[in-house]
Amino acid sequence: MNDFLELVRHRQSDRGYLDKPVEPEKIAKIIEAARLAPSACNSQPWHMIVVDEPTKCAELADALQSVGMNKFTSQAPCHIVVVMEQPNFSARLGGWIKNKHFPLIDCGILAAHITLAATDLGLGSCMLGWFDEPKVRRILGIPRSRRVLLDITIGYSAQQQREKTRKPVDEISSHNKY
């Protein structure tokens, strides 16, 4: 897609996927787009784990389906798990001074890059934050000292494009004052 606004309009949270693997070249492009995401003080406080082995995807889907949610994850042929890493000294100091945890913001930007890159490549995606984090850590060998922030499902969507329902611009933005 050449038009960014059109790309953003097209991106949606897909909760149904075709039984079709995602090509490794497309995953590599998504990871490269994510790698280029900006972060506070260029800290890059993230680690991405690509999960595309079917048995491992099934195990992961089980951990994502806590309290009856996220049943669709069993269909996803690929997951990108976002793990928050420690920021560099500058970002940590700046966060302490400004009372902001920049790694959370940075990982959010990373996730946006992942989902927009997936859309640009004709793939669907969905960001998930509700899951059994200790179980995900065990399945993927993630140290207990790290936070698993998101699982992003990636695949060929089985869903129709939906109309976006959003608040009017004047309700969510203003100029020169609140």
Secondary structure, 3 states (H helix, E strand, C coil): CCCHHHHHHHCCECCCECCCCCCHHHHHHHHHHHHCCCCHHHCCCEEEEEECCHHHHHHHHHHHCHHHCCHHHHHCCEEEEEEECCCCHHHHHHHHHHCCCHHHHHHHHHHHHHHHHHHHCCCEEEEECCCCHHHHHHHHCCCCCCEEEEEEEEECECCCCCCCCCCCHHHHCCCCCC
